[in-house]
């Protein structure tokens, strides 16, 4: 019998990531092999999971991925003693129109795979009403089993007792409670958590969270409620993703890090070699590569440094004269002519595309994307249907180049961020998750 838990909540901000990391490390400290996954399109959390478990974590997504893809990705849990799946947003939150095998909600995966749900409940400003919320989630959809609750940010012993009594009277198991002022919060910025590699004290924070969870939660009970009939798929074929080339120069540093782990794994499984370089260190793509890929990240936080790094810009421009270059979101902005930061200061970018973007007025762009390519990008021919995700706060000031794709949201509505193409250079605001089957 397997042990699996979807760690979810009624809404974002309840503490899912912190609890996932704490449980992962606490069980690892017990000598258990822990495998984490992230539900939905999040390129930051898997790196935190890997730091807590010592094992690579990947995204699994019911809107963008087929069941076969999800099975191939979850097959890596075959040797794990417990599997923790960190949810996104609220338990049932997804898009209105289903995709490949669901709406993208964490509940879709729980139901499809038969995984029980551990609910993180933040009762701030509530007492007995928190039990009504938990009971509503438990009863909302047949086939989704809310097995137990962990309380987070309780104000006092009295507060905890009121909530516990109400939950237990509703037949809901409470595995423990964490205090409101626990010193284990992870720092955040506008696109979510600060990246794992930016936190010098990350291991210390995770260890402290694990100690607190081991003191306040019944870990043996967590293992018991995690038991389920799911078995890791038996497959001898790793997930393969069409690589953009055989030798890929990949921008990789604090400004360029938003790429889904399963994409990189898939490229390598298909035989590609990845050669990283750092634009922030004024490095250019390796001259022996046959394609250059600039993923998303936080170029707006490093715009002055990127603009000043002439060696990077010159080498990238020289590379683009003979070989394809593609950028996603932040990488796309850097391929443009200029980027205006939040203070209204314009920074010159590489000029390989005419795109001008600005963060002077923040406007969130968020959601799943379907793209039909009007021209080829590295690894994908014109007419290919791609599934991905967009999340940024940039505004397009000017986009003079030809559109790269017809882009629509999850409900089929046209999206104005079509991407751009000029010669061998292409870019999109959406992050590639999978090619549509």
Secondary structure by P-SEA (a helix, b strand, c coil): cbbbbbcccccccccaaaaaaaaaaaaaaaccbbbbbbccccccaaaaaaaaccbbbbbbbcccccaaaaaaaacccccccbbbbbbccccccccccccccccccaaaaaaaaccccccccccccccaaaaaaaaaaaaccccccccbbbbcccccaaaaaaaaaaaaaacccccccccccccbbbbbccccccccccccaaaaaaaaaaaaaaaccaaaaaaaaaccccccccccccccccccccccccccccccccccaaaaaaaaaabbbbbbbbccccccccccccbbbbbbccccccaaaaaaaaaaaaaaaaaaccbbbbbcaaaaaaacccccccccbbbbccccccbbbbccbbbbbbbbbbbbcccccccccccbbbbbccccccccccccccccccccccccccccccccccccbbbbccccccccc
